[in-house]
């Protein structure tokens, strides 16, 4: 992962999509804002004040990065929602806030979008401090999940951090789809995780653990190089979409036979062959 988040939208998004990382960042940062619709919310003026820049600087970043920021929680409030927000805004600031009664549209950012601005902004010392804190928290979070710093040689790979976060996000999407669209008991999570590993390595997770002499508390995916994590993430992302689409087409949950058929057709797609060959060579050498 690039240590300068200002340069990489992929690295920014990998962090912003990770709920565990976001929760830890919010707890550590202790940034106060307006609670609106159960979310921490900020006006552009509040964001400008926090980062100690002119509001025109914030507006310039919003205009330049509109697609990214819109997808991460930037929105315009109007009508009833605006009125409700203004009530909460006045509660938050008390008599120190002066919002015109003729305001019909107001731009707001949730906490995720607030962090997004902080990852982009180069004119602010506060944004640089925030970016360093974000990266420190993300690294600490991953170390806690993997049992310590650089436990396996793969974790010294400079691409590992970004790939790990990305795979965590796709893993969550995959398990959510199994939960919502596949009619099997909890065994389905282990079964189809195993099938992914078998497809890539020709080894089940249990056999792979034995090859690497992993202890019971060690997670298989913590041993993967970034290229392998990307490959596993591609499997999880692609399968999740196919399972969801087929279930919605049939208007019911899928049974194990249907899931197995989809999986077989998916893994036989020719574009996987060079990626799988490269992955096997990487992990067994």
C-alpha positions in Angstrom: 0.0 0.0 0.0 1.2 3.5 -0.9 2.1 5.4 2.3 0.9 8.6 0.6 -2.8 8.1 0.4 -3.2 11.2 -1.6 -1.9 9.4 -4.7 -4.0 6.2 -4.7 -7.8 6.0 -4.9 -7.5 2.2 -4.6 -5.6 2.4 -1.3 -8.1 5.0 0.0 -11.1 2.9 -1.0 -9.7 -0.3 0.5 -9.5 1.5 3.9 -12.8 3.2 3.6 -14.6 -0.1 2.7 -13.2 -1.8 5.7 -15.7 -1.5 8.6 -13.3 -2.8 11.2 -10.7 -0.2 10.3 -13.3 2.6 10.2 -14.6 1.7 13.6 -11.0 1.8 15.1 -10.2 5.1 13.3 -13.4 6.7 14.7 -12.7 5.5 18.2 -9.1 6.7 18.1 -9.7 10.0 16.4 -12.6 11.0 18.7 -13.8 13.6 16.1 -17.1 15.2 17.1 -19.9 15.9 14.6 -23.6 16.2 14.2 -25.4 12.8 14.7 -27.9 12.7 11.8 -29.8 9.6 10.8 -27.5 7.6 13.1 -24.4 8.8 11.4 -21.6 11.3 12.3 -22.2 14.1 9.8 -20.4 17.3 8.9 -21.0 20.4 6.9 -18.4 21.8 4.5 -17.7 24.6 7.0 -17.1 22.1 9.8 -14.7 20.2 7.5 -12.8 23.4 6.5 -12.6 24.4 10.2 -11.2 21.0 11.2 -8.5 21.0 8.6 -7.8 24.7 9.0 -8.3 25.6 5.3 -10.6 27.9 3.4 -14.0 26.5 2.6 -13.2 27.2 -1.1 -10.4 24.6 -0.8 -12.8 22.0 0.4 -15.2 22.9 -2.4 -12.4 22.6 -5.0 -11.6 19.1 -3.8 -15.3 18.1 -3.8 -15.6 19.3 -7.4 -12.4 17.6 -8.5 -13.2 14.3 -6.8 -17.0 14.3 -7.0 -17.5 10.7 -8.1 -15.2 9.3 -5.4 -16.7 11.5 -2.6 -20.3 10.9 -3.8 -19.8 7.2 -3.5 -18.4 7.6 0.1 -21.1 9.7 1.6 -21.2 13.2 0.2 -24.8 14.3 -0.3 -27.1 17.3 -0.7 -29.9 17.7 1.9 -33.2 19.4 1.0 -36.8 19.4 2.1 -37.7 17.5 5.2 -34.3 15.9 5.7 -32.7 19.4 5.6 -35.1 20.7 8.2 -34.3 17.7 10.5 -30.6 18.1 10.0 -30.7 21.9 10.8 -32.5 21.0 14.1 -29.6 18.6 15.0 -27.0 21.2 13.8 -28.4 23.8 16.1 -28.4 21.4 19.0 -24.8 20.6 18.4 -23.6 24.2 18.2 -26.2 25.9 20.4 -26.4 29.6 19.9 -23.0 29.7 18.1 -24.5 28.6 14.8 -26.2 30.9 12.3 -27.9 29.1 9.4 -30.1 31.2 7.1 -33.8 30.5 7.2 -33.8 30.6 3.4 -31.4 27.7 3.0 -33.0 25.2 0.7 -30.0 22.9 -0.1 -27.1 22.0 2.2 -24.1 19.8 1.4 -23.0 17.3 4.1 -20.4 14.6 4.5 -20.6 11.5 6.7 -17.6 10.3 8.7 -16.4 8.1 5.8 -16.5 11.0 3.4 -14.8 13.2 6.0 -11.9 10.7 6.1 -11.9 10.6 2.3 -11.3 14.4 2.2 -8.5 14.0 4.8 -6.9 11.4 2.6 -6.9 13.8 -0.4 -6.1 17.2 1.1 -2.5 18.2 0.8 -2.8 21.9 2.0 -3.4 21.0 5.6 -1.1 19.9 8.4 -4.1 18.3 10.2 -4.8 16.2 7.2 -1.2 14.9 7.2 -1.5 14.0 10.9 -4.9 12.3 10.2 -3.4 10.2 7.3 -0.5 9.0 9.5 -3.0 8.0 12.2 -5.2 6.2 9.7 -2.2 4.1 8.3 -1.0 3.4 11.9 -4.4 2.1 12.9 -4.8 0.0 9.8 -1.5 -1.6 10.3 -2.2 -2.3 14.0 -5.6 -3.7 13.1 -4.1 -6.1 10.5 -1.3 -7.1 13.0 -4.0 -8.0 15.6 -5.9 -10.1 13.0 -2.7 -11.8 11.8 -1.2 -12.4 15.2 1.6 -9.9 15.2 3.9 -7.9 12.9 5.3 -9.6 9.8 4.7 -13.1 11.2 4.9 -14.6 7.7 7.4 -13.5 5.0 4.5 -12.5 2.7 3.5 -9.7 5.1 6.8 -7.9 4.4 5.6 -7.5 0.8 4.8 -3.7 0.3 1.6 -4.7 -1.5 0.3 -6.9 1.3 -1.5 -4.2 3.2 -3.7 -3.0 0.4 -4.3 -6.6 -0.9 -5.3 -7.7 2.6 -7.8 -5.0 3.1 -9.3 -5.5 -0.4 -9.6 -9.3 0.2 -11.3 -8.7 3.6 -13.9 -6.5 1.9 -14.6 -9.0 -0.8 -14.6 -11.8 1.8 -17.4 -10.0 3.6 -19.4 -9.6 0.4 -19.0 -13.3 -0.4 -20.1 -14.5 3.0 -23.1 -12.1 2.9 -24.2 -13.6 -0.4 -23.8 -17.1 0.9 -26.0 -16.1 3.9 -28.7 -14.3 1.9 -28.9 -16.3 -1.4 -27.8 -19.9 -0.6 -30.1 -22.4 1.2 -27.6 -24.4 3.3 -26.6 -24.5 6.9 -23.5 -22.8 8.3 -21.3 -25.5 6.7 -21.6 -23.6 3.4 -19.0 -21.0 4.6 -16.3 -23.6 5.2 -17.4 -25.6 2.1 -17.1 -22.9 -0.4 -14.0 -21.4 1.1 -12.4 -24.8 0.8 -13.6 -25.1 -2.8 -11.9 -21.8 -3.7 -8.6 -23.0 -2.1 -8.9 -26.3 -3.9 -9.5 -24.6 -7.2 -6.5 -22.3 -6.8 -4.0 -24.6 -5.0 -5.4 -28.1 -5.6 -5.3 -28.4 -1.8 -8.1 -28.1 0.8 -7.6 -25.6 3.5 -6.8 -28.4 6.0 -4.2 -29.9 3.7 -2.7 -26.5 3.0 -2.4 -25.8 6.8 -0.5 -29.1 7.2 1.9 -28.3 4.4 2.8 -25.0 6.0 2.7 -26.4 9.6 0.1 -23.8 10.7 -1.2 -23.8 14.2 -5.0 -24.0 14.9 -5.2 -20.3 15.6 -3.4 -19.3 12.4 -5.5 -18.2 9.5 -4.7 -19.6 6.1 -5.2 -16.3 4.3 -2.7 -14.6 6.5 0.1 -16.6 4.8 -0.8 -15.4 1.3 1.2 -13.1 -0.8 -0.6 -10.0 -2.2 -1.0 -11.7 -5.6 -2.7 -14.7 -4.0 -5.0 -12.4 -1.9 -5.9 -10.6 -5.2 -6.7 -14.0 -6.8 -8.9 -15.2 -3.9 -10.6 -11.8 -3.8 -11.4 -12.1 -7.6 -12.9 -15.6 -7.0 -15.0 -14.2 -4.1 -16.2 -11.1 -5.9 -17.1 -13.0 -9.1 -18.8 -15.9 -7.4 -20.8 -13.5 -5.2 -22.2 -11.7 -8.2 -23.1 -14.9 -10.1 -24.8 -16.5 -7.1 -26.8 -13.3 -6.3 -27.8 -12.9 -10.0 -29.0 -16.5 -10.3 -30.9 -16.5 -7.0 -32.7 -13.2 -8.0 -33.5 -14.6 -11.4 -35.1 -17.7 -9.8 -36.7 -15.6 -7.1 -35.5 -18.1 -4.4 -32.4 -19.2 -2.6 -30.0 -21.6 -4.4 -29.5 -25.2 -3.3 -26.0 -26.8 -3.0 -26.3 -28.5 -6.4 -27.0 -25.2 -8.1 -24.1 -23.5 -6.3 -21.7 -26.3 -7.2 -22.7 -26.0 -10.9 -22.1 -22.3 -10.9 -18.8 -22.8 -9.1 -17.7 -25.4 -11.7 -18.5 -23.2 -14.6 -16.8 -20.3 -13.0 -13.5 -22.0 -12.2 -13.3 -23.5 -15.7 -13.2 -20.0 -17.4 -10.0 -19.9 -19.3 -8.8 -16.6 -18.0 -8.1 -18.1 -14.6 -5.4 -20.5 -15.9 -2.4 -18.2 -16.1 -3.3 -16.5 -12.8 -3.6 -19.8 -11.0 -0.4 -21.1 -12.4 1.4 -17.9 -11.4 -0.1 -18.1 -7.9 0.9 -21.7 -7.4 4.5 -21.0 -8.4 4.6 -18.0 -6.0 3.3 -19.8 -3.0 5.2 -23.1 -3.3 8.6 -21.6 -4.1 
